Amino acid sequence: MVSLKERKTPNVFGVYLVGAIMVWFGGLLGFVYLTAFPTKAFASMGEYEEARASGDSPRLPKPGDGWFISGPIFAAGSWEAKREALKAEGPQTVSLSAGEMNAWVNARLSATTTPLNKKDSNLVVVPGLPNFAVVEGRGLYINLPLAAYFFGTKREYMLTAIGSVGEGGFQPLSVSLNRAALPFPEILGAQVVQAFAQAFQSTEDYEILAQAFNRAESISVEANALVFNLR
């Protein structure tokens, strides 16, 4: 016998809420899964394109296909003169290449052993020294190695932020942790980059660069260098 009792229709808000939770949870699982795949470093876009052309093509992208551009480290001490130029008052133009930035970082900064979160936490994250690469047409790469300790187990990751530079500083357009891309890079990605930058904010060299961005009338990418036009 067919029941003639009135059936309640499902709450539309409840349906949307459950759907949103499932989408969010699925995205979180996908993000965690992709962080297990390390990214590969290339010295230039040319090297990457050559490696891509020599592979099995065409093929669908795979989780292990992540990559980033790693900048060189100049052996010469030209970064020292650039550092002094950025400190000096008055209008001037300073061109700072990726190799000079990396030599500066390696000479003046030390890899921190201080975790960004509480030491007694079950998850401890310790950033290493950043690496910079400048690619014309793509912008500035900031590559930051991370060591994460979860219940005593160590895992290594690479945080890569790609973005543009201007008077306001660095604006990320893409941020990824290993192979996993962070959503909303202009907002969430910028907050993540800023959080890790705190590991170096107490140094004099960080302050010099911060002041250079504040003084800049314009900052442009030319070849593999950042060109500061200072007031």
C-alpha positions in Angstrom: 0.0 0.0 0.0 1.3 3.4 -0.9 1.6 5.7 2.1 -0.3 9.0 1.8 1.7 10.7 4.5 3.5 13.9 3.5 7.2 13.5 3.1 9.6 16.1 4.3 11.8 17.6 1.6 15.5 17.7 2.3 16.8 21.0 3.5 18.6 22.7 0.6 21.1 24.4 2.9 22.0 21.1 4.5 22.6 19.5 1.1 24.9 22.3 0.0 26.7 22.2 3.3 27.4 18.5 3.1 28.5 18.9 -0.5 30.9 21.7 0.4 32.4 19.7 3.2 32.9 16.7 0.9 34.6 19.0 -1.7 36.8 20.6 1.0 37.8 17.2 2.4 38.5 15.8 -1.0 40.7 18.8 -1.8 42.6 18.4 1.4 43.3 14.8 0.8 44.5 15.6 -2.7 46.8 18.3 -1.4 48.3 16.0 1.2 48.7 13.3 -1.4 50.6 15.6 -3.8 53.0 16.8 -1.1 54.5 13.3 -1.1 55.9 14.0 -4.6 59.1 16.0 -4.5 59.8 18.6 -7.3 62.8 18.6 -9.5 65.2 21.6 -9.8 66.3 23.0 -13.2 69.0 25.6 -13.6 67.1 27.5 -16.3 63.9 27.4 -18.4 66.1 26.2 -21.3 67.2 23.2 -19.3 63.6 22.4 -18.4 62.4 22.7 -22.0 65.2 20.4 -23.1 64.4 17.8 -20.5 60.7 18.0 -21.4 61.4 17.6 -25.1 63.6 14.6 -24.5 60.9 12.7 -22.5 58.1 10.6 -23.7 55.8 13.1 -25.4 52.9 13.6 -25.6 51.7 12.2 -22.3 49.4 13.2 -19.5 50.9 15.1 -16.5 51.9 12.9 -13.6 52.1 13.8 -9.9 55.9 13.5 -10.0 56.2 16.0 -12.8 56.6 19.0 -10.5 59.6 21.3 -11.1 61.1 24.7 -10.2 63.9 26.9 -11.4 66.9 27.0 -9.0 69.1 30.1 -9.2 72.9 30.0 -9.3 75.3 31.1 -6.6 78.0 33.5 -7.8 81.5 32.9 -6.5 82.6 36.5 -6.9 81.8 39.1 -4.2 79.9 41.5 -6.4 76.9 41.1 -4.0 78.8 43.1 -1.3 78.9 46.2 -3.5 75.2 45.8 -4.4 74.4 45.4 -0.7 76.2 48.7 0.1 74.4 50.4 -2.8 71.0 49.4 -1.5 71.9 50.8 1.9 73.2 54.1 0.5 70.8 57.1 0.5 69.8 59.0 -2.5 68.4 58.1 -6.0 70.1 55.4 -7.9 69.6 52.2 -9.9 70.8 48.9 -8.6 70.7 45.7 -10.6 70.7 42.6 -8.4 71.0 39.2 -10.1 69.7 35.9 -8.8 73.3 34.7 -8.4 74.2 37.7 -6.3 71.1 37.3 -4.1 72.0 33.7 -3.5 75.6 34.5 -2.7 74.4 37.2 -0.3 72.1 34.8 1.4 74.7 32.1 1.8 77.4 34.5 3.0 75.3 36.5 5.5 72.5 34.2 6.7 72.6 30.9 8.5 70.1 28.1 8.2 67.8 28.5 11.1 67.3 25.8 13.7 64.4 27.6 15.3 61.0 26.1 14.5 58.2 28.4 13.4 55.8 26.7 15.8 56.0 25.5 19.3 58.9 23.2 20.1 56.7 20.9 22.2 54.2 20.5 19.2 53.9 17.1 17.5 54.5 18.9 14.2 57.7 21.1 14.0 58.7 22.9 10.8 62.2 24.3 10.4 63.0 26.4 7.3 66.4 26.3 5.5 68.1 28.9 3.4 66.1 30.3 0.5 67.2 30.2 -3.1 66.2 32.8 -5.7 65.8 32.6 -9.4 64.8 35.3 -11.8 63.2 34.3 -15.1 62.2 36.9 -17.6 58.5 36.5 -18.5 57.8 34.4 -15.4 59.0 36.6 -12.5 60.8 35.8 -9.3 61.2 32.2 -7.9 61.6 31.9 -4.1 62.5 28.3 -3.2 62.6 27.5 0.5 63.6 24.0 1.8 61.6 22.9 4.8 62.3 20.2 7.3 59.1 18.9 9.0 59.2 16.7 12.1 56.0 14.8 12.8 56.1 12.7 16.0 59.8 12.4 15.5 59.7 11.5 11.9 61.5 13.9 9.5 60.1 14.8 6.1 61.7 17.2 3.7 59.7 19.6 1.5 60.3 22.4 -1.0 58.1 25.5 -0.8 58.2 27.3 -4.1 56.6 30.7 -4.6 56.5 32.3 -8.1 55.4 35.9 -8.4 55.9 39.5 -9.5 57.9 42.2 -7.8 57.0 45.8 -7.4 56.9 48.7 -5.0 54.8 46.8 -2.6 57.2 43.9 -2.5 56.7 40.3 -3.7 53.2 39.3 -4.9 52.9 35.5 -5.3 51.0 34.2 -8.3 51.7 30.6 -7.5 52.7 28.8 -4.3 53.3 25.1 -4.0 54.6 22.7 -1.3 56.4 20.0 -3.2 53.9 19.1 -6.0 50.8 20.4 -4.2 49.6 23.9 -5.2 48.1 26.1 -2.6 44.7 27.6 -3.4 44.3 31.4 -3.6 48.0 32.1 -3.9 47.5 35.9 -3.8 45.9 35.6 -0.3 46.7 32.3 1.3 50.0 31.9 -0.5 51.1 35.4 0.5 50.3 34.7 4.1 52.4 31.4 4.0 55.3 33.2 2.4 55.1 36.0 5.0 55.0 33.4 7.9 58.2 31.7 6.7 59.9 35.1 6.1 59.6 35.7 9.9 62.5 33.3 10.4 64.8 36.0 8.8 63.1 39.3 9.7 65.4 40.0 12.7 68.5 40.1 10.5 70.1 43.3 9.2 70.1 42.0 5.6 66.4 41.4 5.6 65.9 45.0 6.8 68.2 46.3 3.9 66.1 44.5 1.3 62.8 45.6 3.0 63.9 49.2 2.9 65.0 48.9 -0.7 61.5 47.8 -1.6 60.0 50.7 0.3 62.3 53.2 -1.4 61.8 51.9 -4.9 60.0 54.0 -7.4 59.9 50.9 -9.6 61.3 47.3 -9.7 61.6 45.5 -12.9 62.8 42.1 -14.1 65.5 42.3 -16.7 67.2 39.1 -18.0 68.0 37.3 -14.7 68.1 40.3 -12.4 65.9 42.6 -10.3 66.5 46.2 -11.2 65.7 48.7 -8.3 65.1 52.3 -9.2 65.5 53.9 -5.8 64.3 57.3 -4.7 
